[in-house]
Amino acid sequence: MISVAFICVNYHNAIVTLRFLESLDALDRVEQQCDIRCVVIDNSCAEEQWSAMLALQDRFSWLRCVRAADNLGYFGGLNLGLNQLQISEYDYVMIGNNDLVFPPDFVTILTSLRFDPSVYAICPDVYTPNGLHQNPHRLKPMSWLVKFLFDCYFTHYWIGIFLSFVSQSLKRVLRAIRPSAIPYTAQTVNEGIGACYLLTRAFFASCGNNLYFPSFLFGEEICLSWQIRSNGGVSWYDPQLKVLHNENTSTSRLPKRSSYEMARASHWKYRHLI
């Protein structure tokens, strides 16, 4: 029997969190003898959202909702969730967004897999409704050129807008030229997409019960990758584990000024970890 904990953060989106929870409730865990627990951190700081969270807690016996005193951000909220659990009781702890949907056989597949003790984080095949596969997020460490481009991106908002436009245009061209990418095989990766990780017992034994993150938002993948590597572990991509990521793919990916400035401030806080 394996035991899995799921932690996500809600921010003014109880309907999305409900879909996340319904997918957990549909997991085939009886046949696989899997025990699950879920903690949802409500970062909303709004009474109507907290009332919705309490209603969800009444609906699912394995769910615990925790109200943050203030908006803690993504990894800050996940850290609060980790502190609600007796970590040693779980074989895996899933940390991620609330806009994820897990297929019914997720636990069945996870039960069948075996991982080397050096694996601290498992990165599933996270895909969007339009078929974009977001993992592996980054196979190798950033080259000096990519680091330079990131630094340029975060020098000024309008430079960031220009580089975002160029990047998106280039990606569209590459997809048109190479519409069918060769599927990746299971392997170590430098970073997984921040939307979903499965942390192993080895992670908590070496890294403790908190995710290292020096800022409020943005750059979570870089910080977790650094935390894992600096403690002697690796991140492992496994395409057998599939998770739907219902991010909004119809809106523009160009940054808004407020989010850009927040990301810019974060970049210079974690830049030395790259």
GIRA-V329051 format. One record per pair of residues at least 12 apart in sequence whose C-alpha atoms are under 10 Angstrom apart, sorted by the first residue. I is the first residue (numbers start at 0). J is the second residue. If there is no record, write none. Layout:
i=[I & I]
j=[J & J]
//
This chain:
i=[0 & 0 & 0 & 0 & 0 & 0 & 0 & 0 & 1 & 1 & 1 & 1 & 1 & 1 & 1 & 1 & 1 & 1 & 1 & 1 & 1 & 2 & 2 & 2 & 2 & 2 & 2 & 2 & 2 & 2 & 2 & 2 & 2 & 2 & 3 & 3 & 3 & 3 & 3 & 3 & 3 & 3 & 3 & 3 & 3 & 3 & 3 & 3 & 3 & 3 & 4 & 4 & 4 & 4 & 4 & 4 & 4 & 4 & 4 & 4 & 4 & 4 & 4 & 4 & 4 & 4 & 4 & 4 & 4 & 4 & 5 & 5 & 5 & 5 & 5 & 5 & 5 & 5 & 5 & 5 & 5 & 5 & 5 & 5 & 5 & 5 & 5 & 6 & 6 & 6 & 6 & 6 & 6 & 6 & 6 & 6 & 6 & 6 & 6 & 6 & 6 & 6 & 6 & 6 & 6 & 6 & 6 & 6 & 6 & 6 & 7 & 7 & 7 & 7 & 7 & 7 & 7 & 7 & 7 & 7 & 7 & 7 & 7 & 7 & 7 & 7 & 7 & 7 & 7 & 7 & 7 & 8 & 8 & 8 & 8 & 8 & 8 & 8 & 8 & 8 & 8 & 8 & 8 & 8 & 8 & 8 & 8 & 8 & 8 & 8 & 8 & 8 & 8 & 8 & 9 & 9 & 9 & 9 & 9 & 9 & 9 & 9 & 9 & 9 & 9 & 9 & 9 & 9 & 9 & 10 & 10 & 10 & 10 & 10 & 10 & 10 & 10 & 10 & 10 & 10 & 11 & 11 & 11 & 11 & 11 & 11 & 11 & 11 & 11 & 12 & 12 & 12 & 12 & 12 & 12 & 12 & 13 & 13 & 13 & 13 & 13 & 13 & 13 & 13 & 13 & 13 & 14 & 14 & 14 & 14 & 14 & 15 & 15 & 15 & 15 & 15 & 15 & 16 & 16 & 16 & 16 & 16 & 16 & 16 & 16 & 17 & 17 & 17 & 17 & 17 & 18 & 18 & 18 & 18 & 18 & 19 & 19 & 19 & 19 & 19 & 19 & 19 & 19 & 19 & 20 & 20 & 20 & 20 & 20 & 20 & 20 & 20 & 20 & 20 & 20 & 20 & 21 & 21 & 21 & 22 & 22 & 22 & 22 & 22 & 22 & 23 & 23 & 23 & 23 & 23 & 23 & 23 & 23 & 23 & 23 & 23 & 23 & 24 & 24 & 24 & 24 & 24 & 25 & 25 & 25 & 25 & 25 & 26 & 26 & 26 & 26 & 26 & 26 & 26 & 27 & 27 & 27 & 27 & 27 & 27 & 28 & 28 & 28 & 28 & 28 & 28 & 29 & 29 & 30 & 30 & 31 & 31 & 31 & 31 & 31 & 31 & 31 & 32 & 32 & 32 & 33 & 33 & 33 & 34 & 34 & 34 & 35 & 35 & 35 & 35 & 35 & 35 & 36 & 36 & 36 & 36 & 36 & 36 & 36 & 36 & 37 & 37 & 37 & 37 & 37 & 37 & 37 & 37 & 37 & 37 & 37 & 38 & 38 & 38 & 38 & 38 & 38 & 38 & 38 & 38 & 38 & 38 & 38 & 38 & 39 & 39 & 39 & 39 & 39 & 39 & 39 & 39 & 39 & 39 & 39 & 39 & 39 & 40 & 40 & 40 & 40 & 40 & 40 & 40 & 40 & 40 & 40 & 40 & 40 & 40 & 40 & 40 & 40 & 40 & 41 & 41 & 41 & 41 & 41 & 41 & 41 & 41 & 41 & 41 & 42 & 42 & 42 & 42 & 42 & 42 & 42 & 42 & 42 & 42 & 42 & 43 & 43 & 43 & 43 & 43 & 43 & 44 & 44 & 44 & 44 & 44 & 45 & 48 & 49 & 49 & 49 & 49 & 52 & 52 & 52 & 53 & 53 & 63 & 63 & 64 & 64 & 65 & 65 & 65 & 66 & 67 & 67 & 70 & 71 & 71 & 72 & 72 & 72 & 72 & 73 & 73 & 73 & 73 & 73 & 73 & 73 & 73 & 73 & 73 & 74 & 74 & 74 & 74 & 74 & 74 & 74 & 74 & 74 & 74 & 74 & 74 & 74 & 74 & 75 & 75 & 75 & 75 & 75 & 75 & 75 & 75 & 77 & 77 & 77 & 77 & 77 & 77 & 78 & 78 & 78 & 78 & 78 & 78 & 79 & 80 & 80 & 81 & 81 & 81 & 81 & 82 & 82 & 84 & 85 & 86 & 86 & 86 & 86 & 86 & 87 & 87 & 87 & 87 & 88 & 89 & 89 & 89 & 90 & 90 & 90 & 90 & 90 & 91 & 91 & 91 & 91 & 91 & 91 & 91 & 91 & 91 & 91 & 91 & 91 & 92 & 92 & 92 & 92 & 92 & 92 & 92 & 92 & 93 & 93 & 93 & 93 & 93 & 93 & 93 & 94 & 94 & 94 & 94 & 94 & 94 & 95 & 95 & 95 & 95 & 95 & 95 & 96 & 96 & 96 & 96 & 96 & 96 & 96 & 97 & 97 & 97 & 97 & 97 & 98 & 98 & 98 & 98 & 98 & 98 & 99 & 99 & 99 & 99 & 99 & 99 & 99 & 99 & 99 & 99 & 100 & 100 & 100 & 100 & 100 & 100 & 101 & 101 & 101 & 101 & 101 & 101 & 102 & 102 & 102 & 102 & 104 & 104 & 105 & 105 & 105 & 105 & 106 & 107 & 108 & 108 & 108 & 109 & 109 & 109 & 112 & 112 & 112 & 114 & 114 & 115 & 115 & 115 & 116 & 116 & 116 & 116 & 116 & 116 & 117 & 117 & 117 & 117 & 117 & 117 & 117 & 117 & 117 & 117 & 118 & 118 & 118 & 118 & 118 & 118 & 118 & 118 & 118 & 118 & 118 & 118 & 118 & 119 & 119 & 119 & 119 & 119 & 119 & 119 & 119 & 119 & 119 & 119 & 119 & 119 & 119 & 119 & 119 & 119 & 119 & 119 & 119 & 119 & 120 & 120 & 120 & 120 & 120 & 120 & 120 & 120 & 120 & 120 & 120 & 120 & 120 & 120 & 120 & 120 & 120 & 120 & 120 & 121 & 121 & 121 & 121 & 121 & 121 & 121 & 121 & 121 & 121 & 121 & 121 & 121 & 121 & 122 & 122 & 122 & 122 & 122 & 122 & 122 & 122 & 122 & 122 & 122 & 122 & 122 & 122 & 122 & 122 & 122 & 122 & 122 & 122 & 122 & 122 & 122 & 122 & 123 & 123 & 123 & 123 & 123 & 123 & 123 & 123 & 123 & 123 & 123 & 123 & 123 & 123 & 123 & 123 & 124 & 124 & 124 & 124 & 124 & 124 & 124 & 124 & 124 & 124 & 124 & 124 & 124 & 124 & 125 & 125 & 125 & 125 & 125 & 125 & 125 & 125 & 125 & 125 & 125 & 125 & 126 & 126 & 126 & 126 & 126 & 126 & 127 & 127 & 127 & 127 & 127 & 127 & 127 & 128 & 128 & 128 & 128 & 128 & 128 & 129 & 129 & 129 & 130 & 131 & 131 & 132 & 132 & 132 & 132 & 132 & 132 & 133 & 133 & 133 & 133 & 133 & 134 & 134 & 134 & 134 & 134 & 134 & 134 & 134 & 134 & 134 & 135 & 135 & 135 & 135 & 135 & 135 & 135 & 135 & 135 & 135 & 135 & 135 & 135 & 135 & 135 & 136 & 136 & 136 & 136 & 136 & 136 & 136 & 136 & 137 & 137 & 137 & 137 & 137 & 137 & 137 & 138 & 138 & 138 & 138 & 138 & 138 & 138 & 138 & 139 & 139 & 139 & 139 & 140 & 140 & 140 & 140 & 140 & 140 & 141 & 141 & 142 & 146 & 146 & 148 & 149 & 149 & 149 & 149 & 150 & 150 & 150 & 150 & 152 & 152 & 153 & 153 & 153 & 153 & 153 & 153 & 153 & 153 & 154 & 155 & 155 & 155 & 156 & 156 & 156 & 156 & 156 & 156 & 156 & 157 & 159 & 159 & 159 & 159 & 159 & 160 & 160 & 160 & 160 & 160 & 160 & 161 & 162 & 163 & 163 & 163 & 164 & 164 & 167 & 167 & 182 & 183 & 183 & 183 & 184 & 184 & 184 & 184 & 185 & 185 & 185 & 185 & 185 & 186 & 186 & 186 & 186 & 186 & 186 & 187 & 187 & 187 & 187 & 187 & 188 & 188 & 188 & 188 & 188 & 189 & 189 & 189 & 189 & 189 & 189 & 189 & 189 & 189 & 189 & 190 & 190 & 190 & 190 & 190 & 190 & 190 & 190 & 190 & 190 & 190 & 190 & 191 & 191 & 191 & 191 & 191 & 191 & 191 & 191 & 192 & 192 & 192 & 193 & 193 & 193 & 193 & 193 & 193 & 194 & 194 & 194 & 194 & 194 & 195 & 195 & 196 & 196 & 196 & 196 & 196 & 197 & 197 & 198 & 201 & 202 & 202 & 202 & 202 & 202 & 202 & 204 & 205 & 205 & 205 & 205 & 205 & 205 & 206 & 206 & 206 & 206 & 206 & 206 & 210 & 210 & 210 & 210 & 211 & 211 & 211 & 211 & 211 & 212 & 212 & 212 & 212 & 213 & 213 & 213 & 214 & 214 & 214 & 214 & 214 & 214 & 214 & 214 & 215 & 215 & 215 & 215 & 216 & 216 & 216 & 216 & 216 & 216 & 217 & 217 & 217 & 217 & 217 & 217 & 217 & 217 & 217 & 218 & 218 & 218 & 218 & 218 & 218 & 219 & 219 & 221 & 221 & 221 & 221 & 221 & 222 & 222 & 222 & 222 & 223 & 224 & 224 & 225 & 225 & 225 & 225 & 226 & 229]
j=[28 & 29 & 31 & 32 & 33 & 34 & 90 & 110 & 28 & 31 & 32 & 33 & 34 & 35 & 88 & 89 & 90 & 91 & 106 & 109 & 110 & 28 & 32 & 33 & 34 & 35 & 36 & 88 & 89 & 90 & 91 & 92 & 106 & 110 & 33 & 34 & 35 & 36 & 37 & 88 & 89 & 90 & 91 & 92 & 93 & 106 & 109 & 197 & 198 & 199 & 34 & 35 & 36 & 37 & 38 & 61 & 62 & 81 & 84 & 85 & 86 & 88 & 89 & 90 & 91 & 92 & 93 & 94 & 197 & 198 & 20 & 23 & 35 & 36 & 37 & 38 & 39 & 62 & 80 & 81 & 91 & 92 & 93 & 94 & 95 & 196 & 197 & 36 & 37 & 38 & 39 & 40 & 62 & 63 & 64 & 76 & 77 & 78 & 79 & 80 & 81 & 83 & 84 & 92 & 93 & 94 & 95 & 96 & 97 & 195 & 19 & 37 & 38 & 39 & 40 & 41 & 64 & 73 & 74 & 76 & 77 & 80 & 93 & 94 & 95 & 96 & 97 & 98 & 99 & 194 & 195 & 38 & 39 & 40 & 41 & 42 & 43 & 64 & 65 & 67 & 71 & 72 & 73 & 74 & 75 & 76 & 77 & 79 & 80 & 94 & 95 & 96 & 97 & 98 & 39 & 40 & 41 & 42 & 43 & 48 & 49 & 52 & 64 & 66 & 73 & 76 & 96 & 97 & 98 & 40 & 41 & 42 & 43 & 44 & 45 & 48 & 70 & 72 & 73 & 97 & 41 & 42 & 43 & 44 & 45 & 47 & 48 & 49 & 51 & 41 & 43 & 48 & 51 & 52 & 97 & 98 & 41 & 43 & 47 & 48 & 49 & 50 & 51 & 52 & 55 & 97 & 48 & 51 & 52 & 97 & 98 & 96 & 97 & 98 & 99 & 100 & 245 & 39 & 52 & 55 & 96 & 97 & 98 & 99 & 100 & 51 & 52 & 55 & 97 & 98 & 97 & 98 & 99 & 100 & 101 & 96 & 97 & 98 & 99 & 100 & 101 & 243 & 244 & 245 & 37 & 39 & 55 & 58 & 59 & 61 & 62 & 97 & 98 & 99 & 100 & 101 & 59 & 100 & 101 & 99 & 100 & 101 & 102 & 103 & 105 & 35 & 36 & 37 & 59 & 61 & 99 & 100 & 101 & 102 & 103 & 105 & 106 & 59 & 60 & 61 & 101 & 103 & 101 & 102 & 103 & 104 & 105 & 101 & 102 & 103 & 104 & 105 & 106 & 107 & 102 & 103 & 104 & 105 & 106 & 107 & 103 & 104 & 105 & 106 & 107 & 110 & 106 & 107 & 106 & 107 & 104 & 106 & 107 & 108 & 109 & 110 & 111 & 106 & 107 & 110 & 106 & 107 & 110 & 61 & 89 & 106 & 61 & 62 & 89 & 91 & 92 & 106 & 59 & 60 & 61 & 62 & 63 & 84 & 89 & 92 & 56 & 59 & 60 & 61 & 62 & 63 & 64 & 80 & 84 & 92 & 93 & 56 & 61 & 62 & 63 & 64 & 65 & 77 & 79 & 80 & 81 & 83 & 84 & 94 & 52 & 55 & 56 & 62 & 63 & 64 & 65 & 66 & 76 & 77 & 79 & 80 & 97 & 52 & 63 & 64 & 65 & 66 & 67 & 70 & 71 & 73 & 75 & 76 & 77 & 78 & 79 & 80 & 83 & 97 & 64 & 65 & 66 & 67 & 68 & 69 & 70 & 71 & 76 & 80 & 65 & 66 & 67 & 68 & 69 & 70 & 71 & 72 & 73 & 75 & 76 & 66 & 67 & 68 & 69 & 70 & 71 & 66 & 67 & 68 & 69 & 70 & 66 & 66 & 64 & 65 & 66 & 67 & 64 & 65 & 66 & 65 & 66 & 80 & 83 & 80 & 83 & 79 & 80 & 83 & 79 & 79 & 80 & 215 & 215 & 216 & 214 & 215 & 216 & 217 & 95 & 96 & 193 & 194 & 212 & 214 & 215 & 216 & 217 & 219 & 94 & 95 & 193 & 209 & 210 & 211 & 212 & 213 & 214 & 215 & 216 & 217 & 219 & 223 & 209 & 210 & 211 & 212 & 213 & 214 & 215 & 216 & 93 & 94 & 95 & 96 & 209 & 210 & 94 & 208 & 209 & 210 & 211 & 212 & 209 & 94 & 209 & 94 & 208 & 209 & 210 & 208 & 209 & 208 & 208 & 200 & 203 & 204 & 207 & 208 & 200 & 203 & 204 & 208 & 200 & 198 & 199 & 200 & 197 & 198 & 199 & 200 & 201 & 109 & 119 & 120 & 121 & 196 & 197 & 198 & 199 & 200 & 201 & 202 & 203 & 120 & 196 & 197 & 198 & 199 & 200 & 202 & 203 & 120 & 121 & 195 & 196 & 197 & 198 & 199 & 193 & 194 & 195 & 196 & 197 & 198 & 192 & 193 & 194 & 195 & 196 & 197 & 193 & 194 & 195 & 196 & 244 & 245 & 246 & 194 & 195 & 244 & 245 & 246 & 194 & 243 & 244 & 245 & 246 & 247 & 125 & 126 & 127 & 194 & 195 & 242 & 243 & 244 & 245 & 246 & 125 & 241 & 242 & 243 & 244 & 245 & 125 & 240 & 241 & 242 & 243 & 244 & 240 & 241 & 242 & 243 & 240 & 241 & 239 & 240 & 241 & 242 & 240 & 240 & 239 & 240 & 241 & 237 & 239 & 240 & 237 & 239 & 240 & 199 & 235 & 201 & 233 & 235 & 199 & 200 & 201 & 202 & 232 & 233 & 199 & 201 & 202 & 227 & 230 & 231 & 232 & 233 & 234 & 235 & 187 & 198 & 199 & 200 & 201 & 202 & 227 & 231 & 232 & 233 & 234 & 235 & 236 & 196 & 197 & 198 & 199 & 200 & 201 & 202 & 203 & 204 & 205 & 206 & 224 & 226 & 227 & 228 & 230 & 231 & 232 & 233 & 234 & 235 & 187 & 190 & 191 & 195 & 196 & 197 & 198 & 199 & 200 & 201 & 202 & 223 & 224 & 227 & 232 & 233 & 234 & 235 & 236 & 187 & 188 & 191 & 195 & 196 & 197 & 198 & 199 & 233 & 234 & 235 & 236 & 237 & 240 & 134 & 135 & 136 & 185 & 186 & 187 & 188 & 190 & 191 & 192 & 193 & 194 & 195 & 196 & 197 & 198 & 234 & 235 & 236 & 237 & 238 & 240 & 241 & 242 & 135 & 185 & 191 & 192 & 195 & 196 & 197 & 235 & 236 & 237 & 238 & 239 & 240 & 241 & 242 & 243 & 183 & 185 & 191 & 192 & 195 & 236 & 237 & 238 & 239 & 240 & 241 & 242 & 243 & 244 & 191 & 192 & 194 & 195 & 196 & 238 & 240 & 241 & 242 & 243 & 244 & 245 & 241 & 242 & 243 & 244 & 245 & 246 & 242 & 243 & 244 & 245 & 246 & 247 & 248 & 243 & 244 & 245 & 246 & 247 & 248 & 245 & 248 & 249 & 243 & 244 & 248 & 182 & 192 & 241 & 242 & 243 & 244 & 191 & 192 & 193 & 194 & 244 & 183 & 188 & 190 & 191 & 192 & 193 & 195 & 236 & 237 & 238 & 183 & 184 & 185 & 186 & 187 & 188 & 189 & 190 & 191 & 192 & 234 & 235 & 236 & 237 & 238 & 188 & 189 & 190 & 191 & 192 & 193 & 220 & 236 & 188 & 189 & 190 & 191 & 192 & 220 & 221 & 186 & 187 & 188 & 189 & 190 & 191 & 234 & 236 & 187 & 188 & 189 & 190 & 188 & 189 & 190 & 221 & 224 & 273 & 189 & 273 & 273 & 270 & 273 & 162 & 162 & 263 & 266 & 270 & 263 & 266 & 267 & 270 & 259 & 263 & 259 & 260 & 262 & 263 & 264 & 265 & 266 & 267 & 263 & 259 & 260 & 263 & 254 & 255 & 256 & 257 & 259 & 260 & 263 & 256 & 253 & 254 & 256 & 259 & 263 & 252 & 253 & 254 & 255 & 256 & 259 & 253 & 253 & 252 & 253 & 254 & 252 & 253 & 252 & 253 & 238 & 236 & 237 & 238 & 236 & 237 & 238 & 239 & 235 & 236 & 237 & 238 & 239 & 233 & 234 & 235 & 236 & 237 & 238 & 233 & 234 & 235 & 236 & 237 & 224 & 233 & 234 & 235 & 236 & 220 & 221 & 224 & 225 & 227 & 228 & 233 & 234 & 235 & 236 & 219 & 220 & 221 & 222 & 223 & 224 & 225 & 227 & 233 & 234 & 235 & 236 & 219 & 220 & 221 & 223 & 224 & 234 & 235 & 236 & 219 & 220 & 221 & 217 & 218 & 219 & 220 & 221 & 223 & 219 & 220 & 242 & 244 & 246 & 242 & 244 & 220 & 223 & 234 & 235 & 236 & 234 & 235 & 234 & 232 & 226 & 227 & 230 & 231 & 232 & 233 & 230 & 226 & 227 & 229 & 230 & 231 & 232 & 226 & 227 & 229 & 230 & 231 & 232 & 222 & 223 & 226 & 227 & 223 & 224 & 225 & 226 & 227 & 226 & 265 & 268 & 269 & 265 & 268 & 269 & 261 & 262 & 264 & 265 & 266 & 267 & 268 & 269 & 261 & 262 & 264 & 265 & 258 & 261 & 262 & 264 & 265 & 266 & 258 & 259 & 261 & 262 & 263 & 264 & 265 & 266 & 269 & 262 & 265 & 266 & 268 & 269 & 270 & 265 & 269 & 266 & 269 & 270 & 272 & 273 & 269 & 270 & 272 & 273 & 272 & 272 & 273 & 269 & 271 & 272 & 273 & 272 & 272]
//
